Amino acid sequence: MKPKTLVTEYTTLFGIYLLTWGIVFLSTGNLWGEITLDVNLADTYIVTKIASIIPIFLLAATIVYLVKEGRQGYKRKIPNLIMIVINFALIIDLYLIVQIINRIPGGTREGRPRFYSRPNTLDTHFNFIPLAQHTIPIIAIIFMLILVITSILTGKNWSFTQNEQQTS
């Protein structure tokens, strides 16, 4: 392991973090990347803060390392291990996001009282919760497949030294 490789990877990760921070800052207007989520139910109003910079950073870093290491043929040890760890952290974060979304009541429109003057008025408000409940697990499965494939490619390209044990 060369110090140049470590410096390059630290610089890459720091650059991805700065880019992510800049995008989140420009989109939310908040310096720390926290988004306030307001959920207005029939008789309850829930307000919570969500740190949006972590999942966006993990997603950006995973994509950058997939492209960067794909050009190298997944032959470098340290960058591949960084990519595998970041991809695994992204999968865990997506799982936690799904758990949070599944706990929000009112994922469907059934059973909610209507506060309209006419009972047959159409509700044109888009409810994103069912869409997120079905889309985010599919995205997590895609990244799980990417994790498995990149782990296999990294393992195949791993070159052993005299100190490492080889199993036959």
C-alpha positions as CSV (number, residue, x, y, z in Angstrom):
1,M,0.0,0.0,0.0
2,K,1.5,3.2,-1.1
3,P,1.0,6.5,0.7
4,K,0.1,8.1,-2.7
5,T,-2.9,5.7,-3.0
6,L,-4.2,6.7,0.4
7,V,-3.8,10.4,-0.2
8,T,-5.6,10.0,-3.5
9,E,-8.5,8.1,-2.0
10,Y,-8.8,10.5,0.9
11,T,-8.8,13.4,-1.5
12,T,-11.5,11.7,-3.7
13,L,-13.7,11.0,-0.7
14,F,-13.3,14.6,0.6
15,G,-14.0,16.0,-2.8
16,I,-17.2,13.9,-3.1
17,Y,-18.2,15.1,0.4
18,L,-17.6,18.8,-0.5
19,L,-19.6,18.3,-3.7
20,T,-22.4,16.6,-1.8
21,W,-22.4,19.3,0.9
22,G,-22.6,22.0,-1.8
23,I,-25.5,20.3,-3.6
24,V,-27.4,19.8,-0.3
25,F,-26.7,23.4,0.8
26,L,-27.9,24.9,-2.5
27,S,-31.0,22.7,-2.5
28,T,-32.0,23.1,1.2
29,G,-30.5,26.4,2.1
30,N,-29.3,24.8,5.4
31,L,-25.6,24.8,6.2
32,W,-25.6,21.4,7.9
33,G,-27.9,19.7,5.4
34,E,-30.8,19.0,7.7
35,I,-34.2,18.9,6.3
36,T,-37.3,19.4,8.4
37,L,-40.0,16.8,7.5
38,D,-43.5,17.9,8.3
39,V,-46.2,15.2,8.2
40,N,-49.8,16.5,8.7
41,L,-52.2,13.7,9.5
42,A,-55.9,14.1,10.3
43,D,-55.4,14.8,14.0
44,T,-51.6,14.7,14.4
45,Y,-48.8,16.9,13.1
46,I,-45.3,15.3,13.2
47,V,-42.2,17.4,12.7
48,T,-38.8,15.7,12.5
49,K,-35.3,16.6,11.2
50,I,-33.5,14.4,8.7
51,A,-29.8,14.6,7.9
52,S,-30.0,14.5,4.1
53,I,-26.2,14.7,3.5
54,I,-25.3,11.1,4.5
55,P,-27.4,9.1,2.0
56,I,-26.6,11.5,-0.8
57,F,-22.9,11.3,0.0
58,L,-23.0,7.5,0.1
59,L,-24.9,7.3,-3.2
60,A,-22.5,9.7,-4.9
61,A,-19.4,8.0,-3.5
62,T,-20.8,4.6,-4.6
63,I,-21.5,5.7,-8.1
64,V,-18.1,7.5,-8.4
65,Y,-16.2,4.5,-7.2
66,L,-18.2,2.1,-9.4
67,V,-17.2,4.1,-12.5
68,K,-13.6,4.8,-11.3
69,E,-12.9,1.2,-10.3
70,G,-14.7,-0.2,-13.3
71,R,-12.2,1.6,-15.6
72,Q,-9.4,-0.1,-13.6
73,G,-11.0,-3.5,-13.8
74,Y,-11.5,-3.8,-10.0
75,K,-7.8,-4.7,-9.6
76,R,-6.8,-2.2,-6.9
77,K,-7.2,-3.3,-3.2
78,I,-7.8,-0.1,-1.2
79,P,-10.2,1.6,-3.6
80,N,-12.2,-1.6,-4.0
81,L,-12.5,-2.0,-0.2
82,I,-13.5,1.6,0.2
83,M,-16.2,1.0,-2.5
84,I,-17.5,-2.1,-0.9
85,V,-17.7,-0.5,2.6
86,I,-19.5,2.6,1.2
87,N,-21.9,0.4,-0.8
88,F,-22.7,-1.6,2.3
89,A,-23.3,1.6,4.3
90,L,-25.6,2.8,1.6
91,I,-27.6,-0.4,1.7
92,I,-27.9,-0.1,5.5
93,D,-29.0,3.6,5.2
94,L,-31.6,2.7,2.5
95,Y,-32.9,0.0,4.9
96,L,-33.2,2.6,7.7
97,I,-35.0,5.0,5.4
98,V,-37.5,2.3,4.4
99,Q,-38.1,1.6,8.1
100,I,-38.8,5.3,8.8
101,I,-41.1,5.6,5.8
102,N,-43.0,2.4,6.8
103,R,-43.7,3.9,10.3
104,I,-45.4,7.0,8.9
105,P,-49.1,6.5,9.2
106,G,-51.3,7.4,6.3
107,G,-49.4,5.7,3.6
108,T,-52.7,5.2,1.8
109,R,-55.7,7.5,1.5
110,E,-58.1,4.9,3.0
111,G,-59.5,5.6,6.4
112,R,-58.7,9.3,6.5
113,P,-61.5,11.7,7.1
114,R,-62.4,14.1,4.3
115,F,-62.8,17.8,5.1
116,Y,-64.5,18.8,1.9
117,S,-67.8,20.6,1.4
118,R,-68.7,18.1,-1.3
119,P,-68.2,14.4,-0.7
120,N,-67.3,13.5,-4.3
121,T,-64.5,16.1,-4.6
122,L,-61.3,14.6,-6.1
123,D,-58.2,14.8,-4.1
124,T,-55.4,15.9,-6.4
125,H,-52.6,15.8,-3.7
126,F,-49.9,13.3,-4.6
127,N,-49.0,11.0,-1.8
128,F,-45.3,9.9,-2.1
129,I,-45.3,7.4,0.8
130,P,-46.6,4.4,-1.2
131,L,-44.2,5.2,-4.0
132,A,-41.3,5.4,-1.7
133,Q,-42.3,2.2,0.1
134,H,-42.1,0.3,-3.2
135,T,-39.2,2.1,-4.9
136,I,-36.6,2.3,-2.2
137,P,-36.4,-1.4,-1.5
138,I,-35.9,-2.0,-5.3
139,I,-33.1,0.5,-5.3
140,A,-31.6,-1.3,-2.2
141,I,-31.8,-4.7,-4.0
142,I,-30.0,-3.2,-7.0
143,F,-27.2,-1.9,-4.8
144,M,-27.0,-5.3,-3.0
145,L,-26.5,-7.0,-6.4
146,I,-23.8,-4.4,-7.2
147,L,-22.2,-5.1,-3.8
148,V,-22.1,-8.9,-4.5
149,I,-20.7,-8.5,-8.1
150,T,-18.0,-6.0,-7.0
151,S,-17.0,-8.2,-4.1
152,I,-16.7,-11.2,-6.3
153,L,-14.6,-9.2,-8.9
154,T,-12.4,-7.8,-6.1
155,G,-11.9,-11.3,-4.7
156,K,-11.0,-12.7,-8.0
157,N,-8.5,-10.0,-8.7
158,W,-6.9,-10.1,-5.2
159,S,-3.3,-11.0,-5.5
160,F,-1.8,-12.9,-2.6
161,T,1.6,-12.2,-1.1
162,Q,3.9,-14.6,0.8
163,N,2.5,-13.5,4.1
164,E,-1.1,-14.2,3.3
165,Q,-2.6,-17.6,3.7
166,Q,-3.9,-19.3,0.5
167,T,-6.5,-22.0,0.8
168,S,-6.6,-24.7,-1.9
